[in-house]
Structure formats: structure tokens, C-alpha cells
Amino acid sequence: MKHEDFIVSPTTKIALKQYDSTYIGHFKNKSDAQQKLQEHVKHLAKHQEVLYAQNTFALLIIFQAMDAAGKDSTIKYVMSGVNPQGCQVFSFGVPSAKELDHDYLWRYTKALPERGRIGIFNRSYYEEVLVVRVHPGLLDRQQLPPRIKTNKIWKSRFEEINNLEKYLSQNGIIILKFFLNVSKGEQKKRFLDRINRPEKIGNFLPAILTRDIIGMTIWQLIKTSLITPVLNGHLGISSQPITSGLRVLSFLTLFATD
């Protein structure tokens, strides 16, 4: 797999429409990809043991995506062979009353992985410049001083998030960021599938559609603004979780080897 085709370097401007979200590489079917997936799972498990034994670095893997892009399934594939004692997964939804009493980065920083461990963020602090920007009511709930709530707040947050990632990188936390792409057609198909599945209907909400429709244009800005000078971003082009999982695993094992 050509990893360079999926890496977005700092200051690079991109448009999602330039990428084929159905791309699955040379794999002919799911079973074909499954075999290669298992190979990478074994490699990642070995590298995890080294990470834990060294107790010097921590690995933070961030997944961002439009809704129905397959984040949960991709995480399941990626972590299927990892020792759960050395891995933590956090999903960030609507902040609690306690979290709103702290600064907006607090709930993310307290979930950072310890040295020797792997941490996975299913959504992250990037939501603070996406969903909060789309829904002004969420910003009001953060109880900020009036002088801060101006149009300059988003530029400030971009800088604060970049500075946080620089700080973490300089203190031994390796951050790998993946954006999973899904086409509008495939997203619509998955939303309609959720309507017909009782266990999934809770994931189909008008607010999700509103956020994604408005948020799509904001994503183009965010993916460039949040790629720091020391951190690349990675696009999971495929809308199929198993191939997205395979691509993430392939990059992780390559990164660990280097």
C-alpha cells in the first residue's frame, strides 16, 4: 500500500472530492483483505510489547470522520489483537456538567495515555472547532467570559490545539491522526440502513445530519489548520471499515518499524 498517497503534510490544502472513498487497493474482496489484516494485527501486538517494556513513549491514535464513516468498526479491526491492559479507548460525546466546569481541553487531556500505553480517541478535541462551531448553543454551555466569545475564538482554538500537540510530542506522546472518508452516497445508504435496524436507530438523529451538512465545509479548513509543523495527518480513503482498518494497521506497523 502506498502510504504517501494518504499522508497530508503540514500546510497542504486538500478537498475530499479529490479522493475516491471507494478505493480498496489491490484487494478483490473482504476475505482477501482479512488475511493481510491479521498479519498486521500480529505485528502491532509485538510492537505494543516493546512500547510497554520501554515505558518511554505513549501512542495516541485519533480518529475523526463524518458520521457513518466506520470509526467504531475501524477501531475494532485495528485493536483486535492488542493487549487490552495496555490500551484505552475513549469516545467523546456531549460534555457532562462537570466537564463544562473545566476548560474545553480538560476532558481530553485527562484521558491521555500513560507511557508505555496506547490511547485511542474516537472523536477528539477537534470537535471543539467543528460541532461547537456549527451549534452556537454548545459554545454558550461552556460558560466562557463574554470577551472571549468573538469571531477570533476559532483561530485561538486552532493555535491552542496545535500548541497542545507540540507539547505532547515533545514529552514522548506520539500522535497519529486519521480521517476516515465516506462519500455522500455511501453515508446516505448507511443512514437509511440504520433506520431499518432497531439497534442502530439511536444513531440516526436530525442533529447528526445538520452537523454533517454544515460541517463538511468546515472540515476542509480544519484538516489543514490542525496539522502541526511536527505532525502529519492521514486520510483513510476507503469507506469500507476493513480496508480502512488495514490501512491504519499497515501505517502503524510501518511507523513502529521506523
C-alpha positions in Angstrom: 0.0 0.0 0.0 1.4 3.4 -0.9 1.3 5.3 2.4 2.4 8.5 0.9 -0.9 8.8 -1.0 -2.7 9.0 2.2 -0.5 11.4 4.2 -1.4 15.1 4.4 1.7 17.1 5.1 1.7 20.4 7.1 0.2 23.4 5.2 -1.2 21.2 2.5 -4.7 22.2 1.3 -7.0 19.3 0.3 -10.5 18.7 -0.9 -12.2 15.4 -0.1 -13.8 15.3 -3.5 -10.3 14.7 -4.9 -10.2 11.3 -3.2 -12.0 8.1 -4.1 -13.7 7.0 -1.0 -14.4 3.5 -2.5 -10.7 2.8 -3.0 -9.7 -0.6 -1.7 -6.3 -1.1 -3.3 -5.5 -4.4 -4.9 -7.8 -6.4 -2.6 -10.5 -8.2 -4.5 -12.9 -8.9 -1.6 -13.3 -8.8 2.2 -11.7 -12.2 2.8 -8.7 -11.2 0.8 -8.2 -8.1 3.0 -8.9 -10.1 6.1 -5.8 -12.3 5.7 -3.5 -9.3 5.4 -5.3 -7.6 8.3 -4.4 -10.5 10.6 -0.8 -10.3 9.6 -0.6 -6.6 10.6 -2.5 -7.3 13.8 0.2 -9.7 14.9 2.9 -7.2 14.0 1.2 -4.5 16.0 0.9 -6.8 19.1 4.6 -7.4 19.0 5.4 -3.6 18.8 3.0 -3.0 21.7 5.1 -5.2 23.9 8.2 -3.2 23.1 6.3 0.1 23.7 5.2 -1.2 27.1 8.7 -2.6 28.1 10.4 0.7 27.1 8.0 2.8 29.2 9.3 5.9 27.5 6.7 6.8 24.8 3.0 6.7 24.6 0.9 6.4 21.4 -2.2 8.4 20.9 -4.3 7.5 17.8 -7.0 10.0 16.9 -9.9 9.0 14.6 -12.1 11.7 13.1 -14.7 11.2 10.4 -18.1 12.2 9.2 -20.9 10.2 10.8 -21.4 6.6 9.4 -17.8 6.5 8.1 -17.0 3.5 10.2 -14.9 4.7 13.1 -16.1 2.1 15.5 -15.6 -0.8 13.1 -12.2 0.5 12.1 -11.1 0.8 15.8 -12.4 -2.8 16.3 -10.3 -4.1 13.5 -7.2 -2.1 14.5 -7.2 -3.2 18.1 -8.4 -6.8 17.6 -5.0 -8.2 18.5 -3.8 -5.7 21.1 -3.4 -6.5 24.8 -6.4 -4.6 26.4 -4.3 -4.0 29.5 -2.1 -1.6 27.5 -4.8 0.1 25.5 -7.6 2.6 26.3 -10.4 3.8 24.0 -12.3 7.0 24.7 -15.3 8.2 22.8 -16.2 11.8 23.3 -19.9 12.8 23.2 -21.8 15.6 24.7 -19.8 17.0 27.6 -21.1 16.5 31.1 -21.9 19.3 33.6 -18.6 18.5 35.4 -16.6 18.7 32.1 -18.3 22.0 31.3 -17.0 23.4 34.6 -13.4 23.0 33.2 -11.6 24.4 30.2 -12.6 22.8 26.9 -9.4 20.7 26.6 -9.6 19.3 30.1 -11.7 16.1 29.4 -9.3 15.2 26.6 -6.0 15.8 28.4 -7.1 13.7 31.4 -7.7 10.8 29.0 -4.2 10.9 27.5 -2.3 7.5 27.6 0.4 6.9 30.1 3.9 6.0 29.0 4.0 2.5 27.5 0.4 2.5 26.6 -1.8 3.1 23.5 -4.7 5.5 23.7 -7.4 5.8 21.1 -9.7 8.9 20.7 -13.0 8.2 18.9 -13.5 11.9 18.0 -11.4 14.3 19.9 -10.7 18.0 20.8 -11.1 18.7 17.0 -14.9 18.7 17.8 -14.3 21.9 19.7 -13.7 23.7 16.4 -16.3 21.7 14.4 -19.5 20.7 16.2 -19.2 23.6 18.7 -18.8 26.0 15.7 -21.8 24.5 14.0 -24.0 24.7 17.0 -23.5 28.0 18.9 -25.6 26.8 21.8 -22.8 24.3 22.7 -20.4 27.2 23.0 -22.8 29.0 25.3 -22.9 26.0 27.6 -19.1 26.3 28.1 -19.7 29.4 30.3 -16.9 31.4 28.8 -16.3 35.1 29.6 -18.2 37.3 27.1 -14.9 39.0 25.9 -13.6 35.6 24.7 -16.7 34.7 22.6 -15.9 36.7 19.5 -15.1 35.6 15.9 -11.4 35.3 16.9 -12.2 32.4 19.2 -11.8 29.8 16.4 -8.4 31.0 15.4 -7.3 31.0 19.0 -8.5 27.4 19.4 -6.6 26.3 16.3 -3.5 27.7 17.9 -4.2 26.2 21.3 -4.8 22.7 19.9 -1.6 22.9 17.7 0.4 24.1 20.8 -1.0 21.2 22.8 0.0 18.7 20.2 3.5 20.2 20.0 3.8 20.0 23.8 2.7 16.4 23.9 5.1 15.4 21.1 8.0 17.0 22.9 7.1 14.9 26.0 7.1 11.5 24.5 3.4 11.2 23.3 3.4 10.1 19.7 0.2 11.4 18.0 -1.2 9.7 14.8 -4.3 11.3 13.3 -6.6 9.5 10.9 -9.6 11.0 9.0 -11.9 8.3 7.6 -13.6 9.4 4.4 -17.1 8.4 3.2 -19.0 9.6 0.2 -22.3 11.3 0.5 -24.0 8.4 -1.3 -22.5 5.8 1.0 -23.3 7.9 4.0 -26.9 8.1 2.9 -27.1 4.4 2.4 -25.8 3.7 5.9 -28.1 6.2 7.5 -31.1 4.5 5.8 -29.8 1.2 6.9 -29.8 2.4 10.5 -33.5 3.4 10.2 -34.3 -0.3 9.5 -32.2 -1.7 12.3 -33.6 -1.2 15.9 -30.2 -1.4 17.5 -28.9 1.4 15.2 -31.9 3.8 15.2 -30.4 5.7 18.1 -27.5 6.7 15.9 -29.8 8.4 13.3 -30.7 11.8 14.5 -31.6 15.1 12.7 -28.8 16.8 14.6 -26.3 14.4 13.0 -27.4 15.4 9.5 -27.4 19.1 10.3 -23.9 18.8 11.8 -22.5 16.9 8.8 -24.2 19.1 6.2 -22.8 22.3 7.7 -19.6 20.8 9.0 -18.4 19.4 5.6 -17.2 22.9 4.5 -15.6 23.5 7.9 -13.7 20.2 7.7 -11.6 21.5 4.7 -10.3 24.3 7.0 -9.8 22.1 10.0 -7.8 19.4 8.3 -5.2 21.9 7.2 -5.3 24.1 10.4 -4.8 21.2 12.7 -1.8 19.6 11.0 1.0 20.9 13.1 4.6 21.5 11.8 5.7 18.3 13.5 2.6 16.2 12.8 1.1 14.8 9.6 -2.5 13.9 9.1 -3.5 10.6 7.5 -6.6 10.1 5.3 -8.3 6.7 5.5 -9.6 6.9 1.9 -11.8 3.8 1.9 -15.4 3.9 3.1 -15.1 0.2 3.9 -14.1 -0.3 7.6 -11.9 -3.4 6.9 -9.8 -1.6 4.3 -9.6 1.5 6.5 -8.5 -0.7 9.4 -6.0 -2.4 7.2 -4.5 0.9 6.1 -4.3 2.2 9.6 -2.7 -1.1 10.8 -0.3 -1.0 7.9 0.8 2.5 8.7 1.1 1.7 12.4 3.4 -1.3 11.8 5.5 0.7 9.3 5.8 3.6 11.8 6.8 1.3 14.6 9.4 -0.4 12.5 11.0 3.0 11.6 
